[in-house]
Amino acid sequence: GFKYFNFGNKAVKKSDKLKLKLNCKLINSTQLAVFVALPENANLVEKHIKIGSMDVLPTSSKEGDFENIEIPISNIENNDALKKIGGLKGKLAVFISFNGENVELCQLKEIEFVKNNKPTPNPLHEIKIETSMHGTLSTTASRSRSNESVKVSVFPDEGYQLASIKVVDNKGNQLIAVQANKIAPYAPESYNFLCQIRK
């Protein structure tokens, strides 16, 4: 799956020292890679553009606590594929991939980009999940900013399938799915919703 991020009207430069900050629980060693794509190309793997990667190791905590990881986004200015879409700016789909198959490598809790280690002016908001019958739901991330997307994954109990899903903003207005994830057919059924915070 993926999340939408808005990188602003000006293309990100190397001097911005952009980092991807993850709050996650590492379960197995892996190489983590970060890709972006135009929204209309989100489900076209060949259109995904790599902007950073890093080898990561499992936490040393016996409990497997969630921890913060920072990944430098360094493949920006000399990236021809990125230049073709106008650089790292505006609304883009962001993907995080791991180099393992059929093995749980990492559990993500929060995802955000920061420039020059400065906090983002658009604050994070808690996501509330109501209890569902005959199955469970999870979200990536557990908190989100306004105008960022939230991935909702569906895990029906055996013998059941999803009948409907309803997501509302902080004022109770129903949100429409931005795009169903279709990249990995073996993954849980999931949908993306654009987080809207209304005053």
DRENDRENMAR-969988 format. One record per residue (C-alpha): residue number from 1; x, y, z. Coordinates in steps of 0.2 Angstrom, whole numbers, plus 2048, in hexadecimal, padded with zeros to 3 digits. Layout:
<nodes>
+-----+-----+-----+-----+
:   i :  xx :  yy :  zz :
+-----+-----+-----+-----+
: NUM :   X :   Y :   Z :
...
+-----+-----+-----+-----+
</nodes>
This chain:
<nodes>
+-----+-----+-----+-----+
:   i :  xx :  yy :  zz :
+-----+-----+-----+-----+
:   1 : 800 : 800 : 800 :
:   2 : 805 : 812 : 800 :
:   3 : 801 : 823 : 808 :
:   4 : 7FF : 834 : 800 :
:   5 : 80A : 842 : 806 :
:   6 : 80A : 854 : 800 :
:   7 : 81C : 85A : 7FE :
:   8 : 817 : 86C : 7FB :
:   9 : 818 : 878 : 7EC :
:  10 : 82B : 878 : 7EA :
:  11 : 835 : 869 : 7E6 :
:  12 : 83F : 862 : 7F5 :
:  13 : 852 : 865 : 7F3 :
:  14 : 861 : 85B : 7FA :
:  15 : 864 : 86A : 805 :
:  16 : 853 : 868 : 80E :
:  17 : 85A : 858 : 816 :
:  18 : 84A : 84F : 814 :
:  19 : 848 : 83F : 81F :
:  20 : 83A : 832 : 820 :
:  21 : 836 : 82F : 833 :
:  22 : 82E : 81F : 837 :
:  23 : 827 : 819 : 848 :
:  24 : 828 : 806 : 846 :
:  25 : 82C : 7F5 : 84D :
:  26 : 839 : 7EC : 844 :
:  27 : 837 : 7D9 : 844 :
:  28 : 844 : 7D3 : 837 :
:  29 : 854 : 7DB : 82F :
:  30 : 850 : 7E3 : 81E :
:  31 : 854 : 7F0 : 812 :
:  32 : 847 : 7FE : 812 :
:  33 : 844 : 808 : 802 :
:  34 : 839 : 817 : 7FF :
:  35 : 830 : 81A : 7EF :
:  36 : 825 : 828 : 7E8 :
:  37 : 819 : 829 : 7D9 :
:  38 : 80C : 835 : 7D2 :
:  39 : 7FB : 831 : 7D9 :
:  40 : 7F4 : 82B : 7C8 :
:  41 : 803 : 81F : 7C7 :
:  42 : 801 : 818 : 7D9 :
:  43 : 7FD : 806 : 7D3 :
:  44 : 80A : 805 : 7C5 :
:  45 : 819 : 7FE : 7CD :
:  46 : 824 : 803 : 7BE :
:  47 : 820 : 815 : 7C2 :
:  48 : 826 : 815 : 7D4 :
:  49 : 836 : 820 : 7D7 :
:  50 : 843 : 81B : 7E4 :
:  51 : 848 : 82A : 7EF :
:  52 : 851 : 821 : 7FD :
:  53 : 856 : 811 : 806 :
:  54 : 85E : 80B : 816 :
:  55 : 862 : 7FA : 81E :
:  56 : 859 : 7F8 : 82E :
:  57 : 85B : 7EB : 83C :
:  58 : 84E : 7E5 : 849 :
:  59 : 84D : 7EE : 85A :
:  60 : 857 : 7E7 : 868 :
:  61 : 848 : 7E8 : 874 :
:  62 : 842 : 7D7 : 879 :
:  63 : 830 : 7DE : 878 :
:  64 : 832 : 7E4 : 867 :
:  65 : 82D : 7F6 : 86B :
:  66 : 829 : 803 : 85E :
:  67 : 838 : 80E : 85A :
:  68 : 83C : 81D : 84F :
:  69 : 846 : 81B : 83F :
:  70 : 84C : 829 : 834 :
:  71 : 850 : 826 : 822 :
:  72 : 85A : 833 : 818 :
:  73 : 851 : 837 : 807 :
:  74 : 861 : 83A : 7FD :
:  75 : 85C : 835 : 7EB :
:  76 : 854 : 845 : 7E6 :
:  77 : 85E : 851 : 7DB :
:  78 : 867 : 844 : 7CF :
:  79 : 857 : 83A : 7CD :
:  80 : 852 : 83B : 7BB :
:  81 : 841 : 832 : 7BE :
:  82 : 83D : 83E : 7CC :
:  83 : 841 : 84D : 7C1 :
:  84 : 835 : 846 : 7B3 :
:  85 : 826 : 848 : 7C0 :
:  86 : 82C : 85A : 7C5 :
:  87 : 836 : 855 : 7D4 :
:  88 : 831 : 850 : 7E6 :
:  89 : 822 : 85C : 7E8 :
:  90 : 80F : 85D : 7E9 :
:  91 : 805 : 84E : 7ED :
:  92 : 80E : 83D : 7EA :
:  93 : 80A : 82B : 7EF :
:  94 : 818 : 825 : 7FA :
:  95 : 81D : 812 : 7FC :
:  96 : 828 : 80A : 808 :
:  97 : 82F : 7F9 : 803 :
:  98 : 838 : 7EB : 80C :
:  99 : 843 : 7DE : 804 :
: 100 : 83A : 7CF : 80B :
: 101 : 82C : 7C4 : 805 :
: 102 : 81F : 7BB : 80F :
: 103 : 828 : 7C0 : 81F :
: 104 : 822 : 7CE : 82B :
: 105 : 831 : 7DA : 82C :
: 106 : 82A : 7EA : 834 :
: 107 : 81A : 7F1 : 83B :
: 108 : 817 : 804 : 837 :
: 109 : 80F : 80F : 843 :
: 110 : 813 : 821 : 83D :
: 111 : 81A : 828 : 82D :
: 112 : 820 : 83A : 82A :
: 113 : 82C : 844 : 820 :
: 114 : 836 : 852 : 828 :
: 115 : 841 : 860 : 821 :
: 116 : 851 : 866 : 82A :
: 117 : 84A : 85D : 83A :
: 118 : 83D : 86A : 83B :
: 119 : 82B : 864 : 841 :
: 120 : 81D : 864 : 834 :
: 121 : 811 : 873 : 837 :
: 122 : 803 : 867 : 833 :
: 123 : 800 : 85D : 843 :
: 124 : 7FC : 84B : 845 :
: 125 : 7EB : 845 : 84A :
: 126 : 7E6 : 835 : 852 :
: 127 : 7DC : 828 : 848 :
: 128 : 7CE : 81F : 851 :
: 129 : 7C8 : 80E : 84C :
: 130 : 7B7 : 807 : 852 :
: 131 : 7B5 : 7F5 : 856 :
: 132 : 7AF : 7EB : 847 :
: 133 : 7A6 : 7DA : 847 :
: 134 : 7AD : 7CB : 840 :
: 135 : 7BE : 7D3 : 83C :
: 136 : 7CA : 7E0 : 840 :
: 137 : 7D1 : 7F0 : 838 :
: 138 : 7E2 : 7F9 : 839 :
: 139 : 7E9 : 809 : 832 :
: 140 : 7FA : 80F : 82C :
: 141 : 7FE : 81A : 834 :
: 142 : 7F6 : 81B : 845 :
: 143 : 7F6 : 82E : 843 :
: 144 : 7F5 : 839 : 834 :
: 145 : 7F6 : 84B : 82E :
: 146 : 7E8 : 854 : 825 :
: 147 : 7E9 : 851 : 812 :
: 148 : 7F3 : 841 : 814 :
: 149 : 7EC : 830 : 810 :
: 150 : 7E9 : 823 : 81D :
: 151 : 7EA : 810 : 818 :
: 152 : 7DC : 806 : 820 :
: 153 : 7DF : 7F3 : 81F :
: 154 : 7D1 : 7E6 : 821 :
: 155 : 7D3 : 7D5 : 82A :
: 156 : 7C2 : 7CC : 829 :
: 157 : 7C0 : 7BC : 834 :
: 158 : 7C0 : 7AC : 82B :
: 159 : 7B0 : 7A9 : 821 :
: 160 : 7AD : 7BC : 820 :
: 161 : 7B0 : 7CA : 814 :
: 162 : 7AF : 7DD : 814 :
: 163 : 79E : 7E3 : 812 :
: 164 : 7A1 : 7F6 : 814 :
: 165 : 7AE : 802 : 81B :
: 166 : 7AA : 813 : 822 :
: 167 : 7B7 : 821 : 826 :
: 168 : 7B2 : 832 : 82C :
: 169 : 7BB : 842 : 830 :
: 170 : 7BC : 84B : 841 :
: 171 : 7AB : 853 : 83D :
: 172 : 7A2 : 842 : 838 :
: 173 : 7A3 : 845 : 825 :
: 174 : 7A5 : 835 : 81C :
: 175 : 7B5 : 834 : 812 :
: 176 : 7B7 : 82B : 801 :
: 177 : 7C5 : 81E : 7FD :
: 178 : 7D2 : 826 : 7F3 :
: 179 : 7D8 : 816 : 7EB :
: 180 : 7D8 : 803 : 7EF :
: 181 : 7E9 : 7FB : 7F0 :
: 182 : 7EC : 7EF : 7E2 :
: 183 : 7FF : 7ED : 7E2 :
: 184 : 800 : 7DD : 7ED :
: 185 : 7F2 : 7D1 : 7EA :
: 186 : 7F8 : 7C7 : 7F9 :
: 187 : 7F7 : 7D5 : 805 :
: 188 : 7E8 : 7D9 : 810 :
: 189 : 7D9 : 7E2 : 808 :
: 190 : 7DD : 7F5 : 80B :
: 191 : 7D7 : 806 : 806 :
: 192 : 7DE : 818 : 806 :
: 193 : 7D4 : 826 : 80D :
: 194 : 7DA : 839 : 80D :
: 195 : 7DA : 83F : 81F :
: 196 : 7D0 : 84F : 820 :
: 197 : 7D0 : 85A : 830 :
: 198 : 7C2 : 867 : 830 :
: 199 : 7C1 : 876 : 83B :
+-----+-----+-----+-----+
</nodes>
